[in-house]
Amino acid sequence: LPPQFSGLLGTVYRRGNLSFTRDGNSLLSPVGNRISLFDLKNNKCETLPLATRLNIVCVGLSPDGSLAVLVDEEGAALLVSLIGKCVIHQFYFHKPVHSVSFSPDGKKFVVTKDNLAYLYHAPGKKREFNAFVLDKTYYGPYDETTCIDWTDDSKCFAVGSKDMSTWVFGAERWANLIYYSLGGHKDVIVACFFEENSLDLYTISQDAALCVWQCDTELDGLKPMPPKSAAKEKKAAEDDEELLEEPKGEEIHGKADPSEEETRNKVKYSRVAKYFFNKEGDFNNLTAAAYHKKTHLLVTGFASGVFHLHELPDFNLIHSLSISDQRIASISINCTGDWIAFGCSGLGQLLVWEWQSESYVLKQQGHFNSMVSLAYSPDGQYIVTGGEDGKVKVWNTSSSFCFVTFTEHNSGVTAVTFTSTGYVVLSASLDGTVRAFDLHRYRNFRTFTSPRPSQFSCLAVDSSGEIVAAGSQDSFEIFIWSMQSGRLLDVLAGHEGPISSLSFNPMKCVLASASWDKTVKLWDMLDSWRTKETFIINSDVLVVAFRPDGKELAVAALNGQITFWDHDNAVQTGSIEGRHDLQMGRKELDKITAKQAAKGK
């Protein structure tokens, strides 16, 4: 059977916008080029078995929760069914997209890229030939567009821009509202929100200012275009379209300062208030915001990792809290307004906070540097990972959640392993320590060190769990400790290069060590750790492993070759030439020729 993608561990959020599902119990989080679904009620995480080519930057979720549009860094989009968990359609927007938003009635969606807003017909329940049909193109802002919000009845939408303006556009051509431009800010617009069942608008800019805009017209007061002028405009749009290679739909050109004649009998906005989040003298950039219309709750996140909860329109501060010292990249509120999700891309952190009880529903964080090593527990239920950030994390394979993080190491972790019981995790680090952690009480109960400080690069524990061995990358020695007492039992010298891998024979008291000096040595534990055998390999040795029955030894080297040894008789029994399966031009002197290229296929 071909391998099936089953889950993603190690990272919970990378970049892009978080979104709650329709019932408010699950959260969609973009993780690199995949999307993870966190079921907060049942405490489970599932990663959908589909991927974009590059990292996902924005996610649009349909109101009924059945469809999602995922757009990557280059503007390549996938239309995904969240029910069937499969890709329905692929589309290329040709340029990076800033945001995607479905209308509340689910019939249209808006995509912002460059300084334009594109209105598309949303894919319906019937089978279309093309799922992305462009309806209208809106011109107006001078600079890139940043955010979108819809009115509750899907009649109008607002678009914020980097040119410090916000534009309100009619999804249909209304006689009294085709477009309207709002100023009043001194920095990039981060978010804009309509009030519930109203055209009244809140705009929020990066310099932490909030403007409250009042509209003189209710949503019911929007008048349809008289049929005569609508038909005339439609014909003009069609004439334009014939000259274009790709259809642009109907075009709506907004002006920042329309003439008096154009504004007569049209909707008017007035600014009724302006509020500032920062105290005088504070310069803390506002980076993300979300608004819950029913409860009038505004949540704002800042570059310093602080977030505020305000009640609008009176701007009363309900709560203020700090998550970390990194910028908050995305905020989302669930449908009931109880749970708030925060994403910090710098730390790869994802939090869901219940603001009324002031407690965490979910608190997860990946390694914020490279992950260097991992190991399965003997029963396959847990995975332990070690990273360059010095953290050791233990993950549950069925729920995909990290349930404990050990932060005792002061430098990068190079190797991790479980003992045969599965209740103890061992980790080796460049800080010169090997630490043993207890998974019952979640504590570091043993710390093994060498007489002279040494950077450990690999680790092994014997099948009884009593003997711990670690290899050094600077002194080329192997250190042996007792798990019971924590005492150093022996130091094995003999290698002439950094130790790259260690492995205990599961059936005998033999330790195999691999080194960059192109040798594998076997050490006999019962014969006071004497070298029993030395195998010469053609290249630097990277990994060594015993077969579970202990009768054969596998050795992987830098030249892409895996060799098998009968270690009792010191005979090589077989080899796999891995280089043919790797890319061509792997070696320093390899020329990339047609023949070589064919080899790698």
ZADO-799816 format. One line per field, with one value per residue (C-alpha): residue number from 1; residue in one letter; chain; x, y, z. Coordinates in pm, 1 decimal. Last residue first. Layout:
<pts>
pos c(NUM	...)
code c(A	...)
unit c(A	...)
px c(X	...)
py c(Y	...)
pz c(Z	...)
</pts>
This chain:
<pts>
pos c(601	600	599	598	597	596	595	594	593	592	591	590	589	588	587	586	585	584	583	582	581	580	579	578	577	576	575	574	573	572	571	570	569	568	567	566	565	564	563	562	561	560	559	558	557	556	555	554	553	552	551	550	549	548	547	546	545	544	543	542	541	540	539	538	537	536	535	534	533	532	531	530	529	528	527	526	525	524	523	522	521	520	519	518	517	516	515	514	513	512	511	510	509	508	507	506	505	504	503	502	501	500	499	498	497	496	495	494	493	492	491	490	489	488	487	486	485	484	483	482	481	480	479	478	477	476	475	474	473	472	471	470	469	468	467	466	465	464	463	462	461	460	459	458	457	456	455	454	453	452	451	450	449	448	447	446	445	444	443	442	441	440	439	438	437	436	435	434	433	432	431	430	429	428	427	426	425	424	423	422	421	420	419	418	417	416	415	414	413	412	411	410	409	408	407	406	405	404	403	402	401	400	399	398	397	396	395	394	393	392	391	390	389	388	387	386	385	384	383	382	381	380	379	378	377	376	375	374	373	372	371	370	369	368	367	366	365	364	363	362	361	360	359	358	357	356	355	354	353	352	351	350	349	348	347	346	345	344	343	342	341	340	339	338	337	336	335	334	333	332	331	330	329	328	327	326	325	324	323	322	321	320	319	318	317	316	315	314	313	312	311	310	309	308	307	306	305	304	303	302	301	300	299	298	297	296	295	294	293	292	291	290	289	288	287	286	285	284	283	282	281	280	279	278	277	276	275	274	273	272	271	270	269	268	267	266	265	264	263	262	261	260	259	258	257	256	255	254	253	252	251	250	249	248	247	246	245	244	243	242	241	240	239	238	237	236	235	234	233	232	231	230	229	228	227	226	225	224	223	222	221	220	219	218	217	216	215	214	213	212	211	210	209	208	207	206	205	204	203	202	201	200	199	198	197	196	195	194	193	192	191	190	189	188	187	186	185	184	183	182	181	180	179	178	177	176	175	174	173	172	171	170	169	168	167	166	165	164	163	162	161	160	159	158	157	156	155	154	153	152	151	150	149	148	147	146	145	144	143	142	141	140	139	138	137	136	135	134	133	132	131	130	129	128	127	126	125	124	123	122	121	120	119	118	117	116	115	114	113	112	111	110	109	108	107	106	105	104	103	102	101	100	99	98	97	96	95	94	93	92	91	90	89	88	87	86	85	84	83	82	81	80	79	78	77	76	75	74	73	72	71	70	69	68	67	66	65	64	63	62	61	60	59	58	57	56	55	54	53	52	51	50	49	48	47	46	45	44	43	42	41	40	39	38	37	36	35	34	33	32	31	30	29	28	27	26	25	24	23	22	21	20	19	18	17	16	15	14	13	12	11	10	9	8	7	6	5	4	3	2	1)
code c(K	G	K	A	A	Q	K	A	T	I	K	D	L	E	K	R	G	M	Q	L	D	H	R	G	E	I	S	G	T	Q	V	A	N	D	H	D	W	F	T	I	Q	G	N	L	A	A	V	A	L	E	K	G	D	P	R	F	A	V	V	L	V	D	S	N	I	I	F	T	E	K	T	R	W	S	D	L	M	D	W	L	K	V	T	K	D	W	S	A	S	A	L	V	C	K	M	P	N	F	S	L	S	S	I	P	G	E	H	G	A	L	V	D	L	L	R	G	S	Q	M	S	W	I	F	I	E	F	S	D	Q	S	G	A	A	V	I	E	G	S	S	D	V	A	L	C	S	F	Q	S	P	R	P	S	T	F	T	R	F	N	R	Y	R	H	L	D	F	A	R	V	T	G	D	L	S	A	S	L	V	V	Y	G	T	S	T	F	T	V	A	T	V	G	S	N	H	E	T	F	T	V	F	C	F	S	S	S	T	N	W	V	K	V	K	G	D	E	G	G	T	V	I	Y	Q	G	D	P	S	Y	A	L	S	V	M	S	N	F	H	G	Q	Q	K	L	V	Y	S	E	S	Q	W	E	W	V	L	L	Q	G	L	G	S	C	G	F	A	I	W	D	G	T	C	N	I	S	I	S	A	I	R	Q	D	S	I	S	L	S	H	I	L	N	F	D	P	L	E	H	L	H	F	V	G	S	A	F	G	T	V	L	L	H	T	K	K	H	Y	A	A	A	T	L	N	N	F	D	G	E	K	N	F	F	Y	K	A	V	R	S	Y	K	V	K	N	R	T	E	E	E	S	P	D	A	K	G	H	I	E	E	G	K	P	E	E	L	L	E	E	D	D	E	A	A	K	K	E	K	A	A	S	K	P	P	M	P	K	L	G	D	L	E	T	D	C	Q	W	V	C	L	A	A	D	Q	S	I	T	Y	L	D	L	S	N	E	E	F	F	C	A	V	I	V	D	K	H	G	G	L	S	Y	Y	I	L	N	A	W	R	E	A	G	F	V	W	T	S	M	D	K	S	G	V	A	F	C	K	S	D	D	T	W	D	I	C	T	T	E	D	Y	P	G	Y	Y	T	K	D	L	V	F	A	N	F	E	R	K	K	G	P	A	H	Y	L	Y	A	L	N	D	K	T	V	V	F	K	K	G	D	P	S	F	S	V	S	H	V	P	K	H	F	Y	F	Q	H	I	V	C	K	G	I	L	S	V	L	L	A	A	G	E	E	D	V	L	V	A	L	S	G	D	P	S	L	G	V	C	V	I	N	L	R	T	A	L	P	L	T	E	C	K	N	N	K	L	D	F	L	S	I	R	N	G	V	P	S	L	L	S	N	G	D	R	T	F	S	L	N	G	R	R	Y	V	T	G	L	L	G	S	F	Q	P	P	L)
unit c(A	A	A	A	A	A	A	A	A	A	A	A	A	A	A	A	A	A	A	A	A	A	A	A	A	A	A	A	A	A	A	A	A	A	A	A	A	A	A	A	A	A	A	A	A	A	A	A	A	A	A	A	A	A	A	A	A	A	A	A	A	A	A	A	A	A	A	A	A	A	A	A	A	A	A	A	A	A	A	A	A	A	A	A	A	A	A	A	A	A	A	A	A	A	A	A	A	A	A	A	A	A	A	A	A	A	A	A	A	A	A	A	A	A	A	A	A	A	A	A	A	A	A	A	A	A	A	A	A	A	A	A	A	A	A	A	A	A	A	A	A	A	A	A	A	A	A	A	A	A	A	A	A	A	A	A	A	A	A	A	A	A	A	A	A	A	A	A	A	A	A	A	A	A	A	A	A	A	A	A	A	A	A	A	A	A	A	A	A	A	A	A	A	A	A	A	A	A	A	A	A	A	A	A	A	A	A	A	A	A	A	A	A	A	A	A	A	A	A	A	A	A	A	A	A	A	A	A	A	A	A	A	A	A	A	A	A	A	A	A	A	A	A	A	A	A	A	A	A	A	A	A	A	A	A	A	A	A	A	A	A	A	A	A	A	A	A	A	A	A	A	A	A	A	A	A	A	A	A	A	A	A	A	A	A	A	A	A	A	A	A	A	A	A	A	A	A	A	A	A	A	A	A	A	A	A	A	A	A	A	A	A	A	A	A	A	A	A	A	A	A	A	A	A	A	A	A	A	A	A	A	A	A	A	A	A	A	A	A	A	A	A	A	A	A	A	A	A	A	A	A	A	A	A	A	A	A	A	A	A	A	A	A	A	A	A	A	A	A	A	A	A	A	A	A	A	A	A	A	A	A	A	A	A	A	A	A	A	A	A	A	A	A	A	A	A	A	A	A	A	A	A	A	A	A	A	A	A	A	A	A	A	A	A	A	A	A	A	A	A	A	A	A	A	A	A	A	A	A	A	A	A	A	A	A	A	A	A	A	A	A	A	A	A	A	A	A	A	A	A	A	A	A	A	A	A	A	A	A	A	A	A	A	A	A	A	A	A	A	A	A	A	A	A	A	A	A	A	A	A	A	A	A	A	A	A	A	A	A	A	A	A	A	A	A	A	A	A	A	A	A	A	A	A	A	A	A	A	A	A	A	A	A	A	A	A	A	A	A	A	A	A	A	A	A	A	A	A	A	A	A	A	A	A	A	A	A	A	A	A	A	A	A	A	A	A	A	A	A	A	A	A	A	A	A	A	A	A	A	A	A	A	A	A	A	A	A	A	A	A	A	A	A	A	A	A	A	A	A	A	A	A	A	A	A	A	A	A	A	A	A	A	A	A	A	A	A	A	A	A	A)
px c(1485.0	1824.4	2015.6	1845.3	1990.7	2336.7	2312.6	2181.2	2471.3	2504.8	2873.3	2957.0	3273.5	3115.4	2888.1	2508.5	2496.1	2190.7	1926.7	1893.8	1763.2	2079.7	2286.4	2126.3	2336.9	2207.2	2457.6	2492.7	2642.5	2965.6	3157.1	3291.2	3189.4	2978.2	2903.7	2718.5	2721.9	2481.3	2591.3	2390.1	2551.1	2464.3	2828.8	2784.3	2747.3	2464.5	2553.4	2317.0	2411.6	2274.4	2203.6	2052.8	1697.1	1569.4	1831.1	2104.3	2150.3	2435.6	2401.1	2629.2	2956.1	3208.1	3299.6	3445.0	3374.2	3634.0	3475.0	3641.3	3571.7	3567.9	3697.6	3721.0	3432.1	3532.9	3480.6	3114.0	3029.7	3198.2	3252.8	3192.7	3356.3	3232.8	3494.0	3509.1	3665.2	3325.6	3219.7	2987.6	2961.0	2818.6	2759.6	2750.1	2592.2	2382.1	2017.1	1907.2	2254.5	2309.5	2337.6	2548.9	2572.5	2785.5	3094.9	3327.1	3657.8	3960.5	3775.5	3963.2	3848.0	3575.2	3505.8	3366.5	3121.4	3016.0	2774.7	2401.1	2331.3	2050.6	2100.8	2468.1	2683.9	2902.1	3081.6	3206.5	3504.5	3580.0	3668.4	3464.2	3164.5	3101.0	2908.0	2657.3	2591.2	2331.0	2325.6	2033.4	1741.1	1743.3	1752.3	2057.1	2033.3	2183.4	2280.6	2438.7	2607.2	2723.1	2936.6	3191.6	3274.3	3554.3	3452.6	3139.7	2782.5	2468.1	2158.0	1895.7	1537.4	1426.5	1056.7	721.4	589.4	495.2	693.8	1025.7	1299.1	1665.3	1921.3	2249.7	2462.5	2742.7	2541.6	2547.0	2264.9	2164.9	1808.9	1662.3	1289.6	1167.9	828.8	850.5	968.7	1237.0	1393.6	1289.0	1530.9	1644.0	1950.2	2106.2	1926.6	2047.5	2170.7	2072.8	1879.2	1618.2	1320.5	1108.2	777.4	477.7	145.7	221.3	-95.4	-128.3	-439.4	-340.8	36.7	62.8	363.6	656.5	870.3	1237.9	1344.3	1696.2	1587.6	1786.5	1513.5	1440.0	1131.1	962.5	685.9	413.9	173.9	406.4	422.0	804.3	796.9	892.0	1203.8	1284.6	1585.3	1684.5	1371.8	1480.8	1399.0	1073.1	985.0	605.8	366.2	24.7	-217.5	-580.6	-890.6	-687.7	-857.6	-984.0	-1334.6	-1495.5	-1209.2	-1190.5	-852.8	-741.7	-366.6	-141.6	234.0	477.7	711.2	749.4	410.8	205.0	-157.1	-438.8	-782.9	-1062.5	-1337.7	-1665.1	-1800.4	-2066.7	-1953.9	-1582.2	-1339.5	-1023.7	-687.7	-376.2	-12.2	43.7	395.4	643.0	707.8	457.1	82.8	33.5	-306.1	-554.4	-922.3	-1255.7	-1140.6	-1445.5	-1435.6	-1793.6	-1886.4	-1761.4	-1644.3	-1270.9	-1046.0	-673.9	-379.0	-8.7	254.3	475.0	366.6	5.5	-323.9	-672.5	-998.3	-1323.8	-1642.2	-1973.4	-2149.1	-2338.4	-2074.6	-1768.3	-1466.9	-1114.8	-780.3	-416.9	-82.6	-121.2	219.9	334.6	472.1	397.6	461.4	97.7	-86.9	-155.8	-505.2	-616.7	-979.2	-1145.1	-1515.0	-1816.3	-1659.3	-1925.5	-2037.4	-2269.5	-2483.3	-2562.6	-2828.7	-2554.5	-2205.4	-2139.5	-2252.7	-2027.1	-1723.9	-1554.9	-1241.1	-1092.6	-1238.4	-1372.1	-1360.9	-1602.5	-1531.1	-1775.3	-1601.0	-1227.6	-1237.4	-895.8	-785.0	-945.7	-1096.1	-1432.8	-1442.4	-1455.1	-1770.8	-1921.1	-1856.3	-2020.2	-2322.0	-2351.6	-2338.5	-2624.3	-2831.1	-2786.7	-2876.3	-3210.8	-3298.2	-3283.7	-3002.8	-3126.8	-3178.0	-2989.7	-3222.9	-3268.4	-2902.3	-2969.2	-2846.5	-2670.9	-2362.7	-2161.0	-1787.9	-1590.1	-1213.1	-970.2	-599.3	-324.1	-53.0	-135.2	-484.0	-834.6	-1155.5	-1502.6	-1806.8	-2175.8	-2346.6	-2574.9	-2707.3	-2433.3	-2159.1	-1922.5	-1557.4	-1226.8	-881.4	-509.3	-532.1	-177.1	-98.8	-213.3	-588.6	-890.3	-968.6	-1289.1	-1371.8	-1720.3	-1817.9	-2133.0	-2377.8	-2697.4	-2810.4	-2673.8	-2447.5	-2440.4	-2160.9	-2156.7	-1812.2	-1691.3	-1328.8	-1084.0	-785.3	-440.5	-259.9	-192.6	-556.2	-878.2	-1170.3	-1536.2	-1820.5	-2176.8	-2508.0	-2410.6	-2695.3	-2458.4	-2229.6	-1897.8	-1540.4	-1211.0	-844.4	-507.0	-531.0	-203.2	-166.6	-364.7	-706.7	-1001.6	-1055.9	-1311.5	-1333.8	-1672.4	-1819.7	-1523.8	-1618.6	-1400.1	-1548.3	-1517.1	-1725.4	-1973.4	-2129.6	-2428.9	-2395.4	-2245.2	-1890.2	-1887.0	-1929.3	-1617.1	-1565.1	-1212.4	-1064.7	-770.0	-460.7	-235.5	-454.0	-782.0	-1021.7	-1394.3	-1640.5	-1993.9	-2305.5	-2232.3	-2504.8	-2246.4	-2016.7	-1694.9	-1362.0	-1013.4	-712.6	-374.9	-329.5	13.0	-6.9	-104.2	-442.3	-397.5	-687.9	-722.5	-1056.6	-1222.3	-932.2	-1026.3	-1132.7	-1477.9	-1654.1	-1393.3	-1415.5	-1116.6	-1080.0	-705.5	-537.6	-199.8	-131.1	247.3	248.3	-33.7	-412.8	-655.0	-1027.1	-1247.0	-1576.2	-1828.3	-1840.8	-2187.0	-2045.5	-1761.2	-1410.1	-1140.5	-780.7	-479.1	-99.9	-51.0	313.3	412.0	298.9	-39.7	-114.2	-382.3	-445.7	-611.7	-430.6	-636.2	-611.8	-805.9	-919.0	-1279.4	-1435.6	-1142.5	-1133.7	-823.7	-823.2	-479.1	-410.5	-103.2	158.9	316.2	65.9	-255.2	-493.4	-861.9	-1033.1	-1313.1	-1599.4	-1745.6	-2029.5	-1942.4	-1572.1	-1327.4	-1069.1	-699.2	-532.7	-191.2	141.8	303.3	66.7	58.0	401.8	569.1	315.9	127.4	-107.0	-209.3	-68.1	-114.5	185.5	127.8	0.0)
py c(894.6	975.2	776.3	956.8	1286.2	1131.3	1022.3	1361.8	1528.8	1709.4	1668.3	1506.1	1647.5	1753.4	1452.1	1474.5	1579.5	1366.4	1363.2	1058.8	718.9	631.5	743.6	490.6	194.5	-69.5	-317.6	-679.9	-933.8	-764.3	-1003.4	-938.2	-1290.6	-1174.9	-840.9	-987.9	-654.4	-462.3	-156.2	153.6	377.6	743.7	861.3	1003.0	658.5	444.4	132.4	-157.4	-427.4	-782.0	-1047.0	-827.2	-965.1	-604.3	-535.2	-306.9	53.4	285.9	635.5	892.5	717.4	924.7	727.6	401.4	209.6	29.3	-199.5	-223.5	-516.2	-607.6	-280.6	-336.8	-213.9	-406.8	-747.3	-755.5	-431.4	-534.2	-232.1	-252.8	18.1	165.1	352.3	632.0	890.7	1064.0	818.6	529.5	348.4	1.8	-110.8	-480.0	-648.3	-880.3	-907.7	-548.0	-451.4	-94.0	184.4	500.5	762.0	1051.9	1042.8	1323.8	1199.6	994.3	722.4	527.2	652.9	503.5	683.6	467.0	440.4	804.9	808.7	887.6	627.9	429.0	535.1	431.5	631.1	560.7	839.9	798.7	1008.3	1212.9	1518.7	1769.6	1574.1	1363.4	1040.1	951.5	617.3	537.6	199.6	86.5	101.2	-279.0	-255.5	-24.5	352.3	545.9	909.2	1128.1	1468.5	1560.9	1873.5	1819.3	1996.6	1801.9	1541.1	1451.7	1521.6	1318.8	1491.7	1275.2	1340.3	1608.8	1626.2	1547.0	1337.6	1026.0	1104.6	1117.9	1306.5	1199.3	1461.8	1434.5	1742.7	1926.4	2227.9	2072.1	1847.1	1487.4	1387.7	1091.7	1024.0	785.5	616.0	411.2	97.0	37.2	380.6	659.3	857.7	1210.2	1346.5	1683.6	1929.7	2285.8	2483.1	2568.8	2245.7	2251.2	2346.4	2031.5	2056.3	1833.9	1749.8	1831.0	1758.9	1535.7	1367.0	1007.8	1058.2	1232.2	1461.8	1499.6	1811.5	1865.0	2228.6	2360.1	2593.0	2371.1	2113.8	1778.3	1571.8	1290.8	1090.8	916.8	626.3	402.1	141.8	162.8	549.0	694.3	909.9	1252.0	1466.3	1806.1	2022.7	2355.8	2666.6	2786.1	2435.8	2412.1	2583.4	2485.4	2636.9	2539.5	2620.8	2865.9	3040.3	3390.9	3261.2	3529.2	3550.0	3186.7	3181.0	2971.8	2989.7	2896.0	2956.9	2909.3	3139.5	3411.8	3327.0	3414.8	3300.7	3399.0	3235.5	3395.6	3185.2	3308.0	3520.3	3261.4	3245.2	3204.0	3497.3	3509.1	3681.5	3663.3	3771.6	3861.1	4000.6	3829.7	3907.7	3649.7	3627.8	3961.4	4057.1	4345.8	4318.1	4496.2	4835.6	5049.6	5191.4	5327.6	5177.9	4919.1	4703.0	4652.6	4349.0	4419.7	4201.3	4222.3	4029.3	4336.8	4373.8	4419.7	4230.9	4383.7	4220.6	4414.8	4285.2	4433.1	4116.3	4044.9	4193.4	4006.2	4201.9	4083.1	4265.9	4212.8	4399.3	4716.0	4875.2	4985.1	5337.2	5448.9	5818.8	5888.7	5569.1	5340.3	5230.4	5562.2	5653.7	5857.7	5943.6	6045.6	6036.6	6108.3	5891.3	5990.5	5771.5	5933.4	6183.7	6408.9	6256.5	6241.7	6600.9	6723.8	6574.0	6260.5	6290.3	5942.5	5813.4	5458.5	5273.0	4980.9	4725.5	4451.6	4122.2	4128.7	3873.1	3755.3	3850.6	4192.2	4372.3	4196.5	4290.2	4662.3	4622.6	4408.8	4678.8	4942.0	4712.1	4668.5	5043.0	5105.4	4822.2	4968.9	5317.3	5195.9	4950.4	5217.2	5108.3	4944.1	5167.9	5115.0	5238.0	4890.2	4896.2	5217.0	5552.0	5845.8	5632.3	5672.2	5611.0	5523.2	5560.1	5346.9	5432.2	5185.9	5316.2	5013.3	5140.3	5038.5	5127.4	5087.4	5119.5	5205.4	5044.6	4849.1	4503.7	4451.2	4718.1	4688.3	4608.4	4732.6	4593.7	4672.0	5004.6	5136.7	5463.7	5823.4	5759.7	5985.9	5873.9	5707.5	5645.5	5554.2	5333.8	5245.6	5361.6	5561.3	5386.7	5055.3	4866.0	4526.1	4419.9	4790.3	4915.1	5082.8	5192.3	5244.7	5477.8	5472.0	5400.1	5049.1	4964.9	4858.5	4708.8	4735.4	4520.7	4587.6	4405.3	4077.3	4110.6	4115.3	4379.0	4234.4	4293.0	4287.2	4353.9	4463.8	4627.1	4738.2	5105.1	5356.2	5238.9	5270.3	5003.3	4724.1	4425.9	4255.2	3908.0	3674.9	3306.7	3075.2	2722.1	2670.7	2401.0	2424.2	2127.3	2247.0	2319.7	2658.5	2785.3	3148.5	3407.3	3623.2	3986.9	4113.2	4395.8	4589.4	4762.3	4456.8	4157.7	4145.9	3851.7	3889.3	3600.7	3563.5	3351.5	3237.0	3456.1	3600.5	3695.6	3492.1	3663.1	3625.0	3835.9	3960.7	3766.4	3741.0	3765.3	3535.9	3443.8	3075.9	2835.3	2473.9	2301.1	2040.2	1947.8	1692.5	1669.9	1531.0	1760.1	2037.8	2059.5	2256.6	2520.9	2556.8	2883.2	2976.3	3340.8	3316.6	3298.2	3040.6	3077.0	2835.8	2872.6	2675.8	2497.7	2318.7	2561.8	2699.5	3053.6	2962.9	2983.5	3197.8	3112.7	3332.1	3300.4	2926.3	2828.2	2705.2	2415.6	2377.3	2062.4	1800.9	1524.4	1758.3	1777.8	1658.1	1772.0	1638.2	1782.1	1661.1	2007.6	2200.2	2005.7	2160.2	2139.5	2170.8	2315.7	2240.0	2447.5	2585.9	2524.3	2719.2	2689.1	2602.0	2602.0	2379.8	2428.8	2752.1	2569.7	2748.9	2667.3	2912.9	3085.9	3164.2	3390.4	3334.0	3227.0	2925.3	2756.0	2422.1	2276.7	1958.3	1703.5	1657.7	1370.0	1071.9	1104.3	763.0	549.5	350.5	0.0)
pz c(-1188.9	-1037.0	-1294.8	-1584.5	-1459.9	-1444.9	-1808.4	-1917.2	-1738.6	-1406.7	-1329.5	-998.6	-835.9	-505.0	-485.8	-499.8	-863.9	-933.5	-665.7	-442.6	-547.4	-735.5	-436.1	-203.0	-318.2	-77.7	64.7	171.7	410.5	518.2	741.6	1094.5	1209.8	1505.0	1334.0	1034.5	857.6	631.6	430.6	340.4	78.4	19.4	17.1	368.9	525.2	662.4	866.0	935.9	1190.5	1192.2	1453.7	1728.3	1686.1	1652.0	1376.8	1507.7	1393.9	1285.1	1144.9	981.6	891.9	695.5	381.5	259.5	584.5	799.5	1059.8	1401.8	1635.7	2006.5	2141.2	2516.9	2733.8	3049.5	2873.0	2972.4	2788.8	2465.0	2236.6	1859.2	1647.9	1320.2	1117.4	858.5	1100.5	1099.6	1366.9	1437.1	1770.9	1829.3	2190.9	2283.9	2586.6	2375.7	2270.0	2195.1	2062.7	2180.1	1920.5	1898.6	1621.9	1494.6	1718.0	1606.7	1460.8	1564.2	1753.5	2018.7	2357.5	2574.8	2903.2	3182.0	3470.3	3518.4	3812.4	3778.1	4048.1	3889.7	3524.7	3532.2	3292.5	2985.1	2795.8	2438.3	2326.5	2012.3	2233.0	2023.8	1892.5	2200.2	2210.4	2482.2	2656.3	2924.0	3102.6	3321.1	3075.2	3045.0	2663.3	2663.6	2623.5	2333.9	2264.5	2001.2	1956.0	2305.8	2342.2	2619.9	2943.2	3119.4	3377.5	3173.5	3286.4	3350.7	3490.0	3652.5	3779.2	3528.2	3612.2	3449.0	3739.4	3547.4	3230.0	3420.8	3239.4	3205.6	3104.4	2916.9	2972.9	2792.5	2666.3	2315.8	2427.1	2490.5	2582.1	2768.7	2813.1	3083.3	3105.6	2783.8	2964.5	2697.6	2762.1	2526.6	2307.1	2220.9	2039.3	1950.6	2182.3	2124.6	2425.2	2782.6	2847.4	3128.3	2906.2	2919.1	2732.9	2813.2	2644.8	2281.1	2084.0	1776.6	1934.3	1843.8	1829.8	2170.1	2160.7	2403.3	2371.0	2457.6	2423.6	2364.1	2076.9	1837.8	1883.4	2044.5	1975.1	2172.1	2005.2	2202.3	2155.1	1954.5	2234.5	2258.1	2251.5	1915.0	1875.4	1735.2	1650.4	1516.7	1502.4	1361.3	1560.3	1715.2	1829.8	1830.9	2070.7	2201.3	2450.9	2406.3	2613.2	2822.0	3114.9	3191.8	3282.0	3064.6	2814.9	2712.7	2540.1	2243.2	2193.8	1902.2	1903.8	1616.2	1809.3	1545.4	1386.8	1693.5	1647.8	1883.4	1911.0	2115.8	2271.3	2419.9	2131.0	2043.9	1680.5	1758.6	1766.8	1549.8	1592.2	1372.1	1375.1	1741.9	1764.4	1996.9	2366.2	2487.3	2559.8	2741.0	2885.0	2881.3	2973.8	2955.5	2824.6	2741.2	2385.8	2394.9	2054.0	2137.6	2427.9	2437.2	2484.8	2459.5	2352.1	2433.2	2234.0	2179.6	1815.1	1925.0	1921.6	1926.8	2037.3	1988.9	2155.0	2043.2	2177.3	1853.2	1619.7	1743.3	1620.3	1540.8	1528.2	1431.6	1421.5	1632.5	1659.4	2006.0	2018.7	2371.7	2449.7	2536.1	2615.8	2324.0	2220.4	2067.9	1998.4	1722.0	1730.3	1518.2	1174.1	913.8	622.2	338.0	107.8	-226.9	-328.8	-474.5	-447.0	-822.2	-878.0	-599.3	-771.4	-638.1	-422.5	-362.9	-687.5	-732.5	-1062.3	-1080.0	-1349.9	-1450.4	-1510.1	-1576.3	-1856.1	-1975.6	-2324.8	-2309.7	-2608.1	-2575.7	-2209.2	-2271.3	-2479.6	-2202.2	-1942.2	-2162.5	-2208.6	-1829.8	-1775.0	-2020.9	-1869.2	-1520.9	-1649.1	-1784.2	-1503.3	-1228.1	-993.5	-672.3	-369.0	-41.5	236.9	380.7	484.6	682.5	553.5	724.7	797.4	1115.8	1124.4	1438.5	1397.8	1596.8	1631.2	1721.8	1482.2	1263.7	1182.0	1290.2	1104.5	1257.5	1030.5	1039.9	738.0	971.3	1049.1	1314.6	1298.9	1003.7	1073.0	929.7	1005.0	978.0	790.8	733.2	915.1	967.6	964.5	894.3	540.1	415.0	47.2	-74.4	-368.6	-562.8	-299.6	-373.1	-693.5	-570.6	-808.1	-639.2	-402.4	-312.4	-213.9	106.2	84.8	370.9	336.6	498.4	164.8	300.5	232.3	401.4	205.2	305.0	174.4	70.7	15.0	188.4	446.2	746.0	593.5	476.7	596.8	406.7	492.7	350.0	6.3	-150.3	-244.3	-450.3	-326.3	-566.1	-829.9	-790.2	-1027.9	-1061.6	-1121.2	-1171.4	-1195.0	-982.9	-979.0	-1352.7	-1522.8	-1242.0	-1063.7	-863.5	-490.5	-551.3	-601.0	-486.5	-761.0	-747.6	-643.3	-701.2	-491.8	-630.7	-490.3	-525.0	-433.9	-244.9	-293.9	-231.4	-213.8	-341.5	-275.9	81.4	237.7	480.4	187.9	171.5	252.9	109.4	210.1	95.5	-231.2	-397.0	-777.2	-1066.6	-904.4	-995.1	-946.6	-838.8	-781.8	-562.1	-333.1	-68.5	294.2	193.9	442.9	445.3	65.0	-59.7	-330.2	-375.1	-466.9	-617.6	-531.4	-493.9	-113.6	-93.5	-106.2	62.1	-19.7	218.9	166.6	392.2	684.0	599.6	598.4	355.9	503.1	340.7	430.0	374.7	364.5	299.1	252.8	-94.3	-313.6	-143.7	54.3	105.4	361.0	614.7	948.0	1244.5	1604.5	1898.6	2232.3	2197.7	2240.0	2090.3	1762.1	1603.7	1222.5	1064.4	717.5	509.9	326.0	643.0	923.0	851.1	1148.3	1130.4	1471.1	1594.9	1840.6	1698.5	1520.3	1192.8	1205.3	1363.3	1146.3	1190.0	934.2	780.9	931.4	1099.5	1343.0	1528.2	1459.8	1583.8	1466.9	1141.0	1072.7	861.3	512.5	349.7	249.2	-71.3	0.0)
</pts>
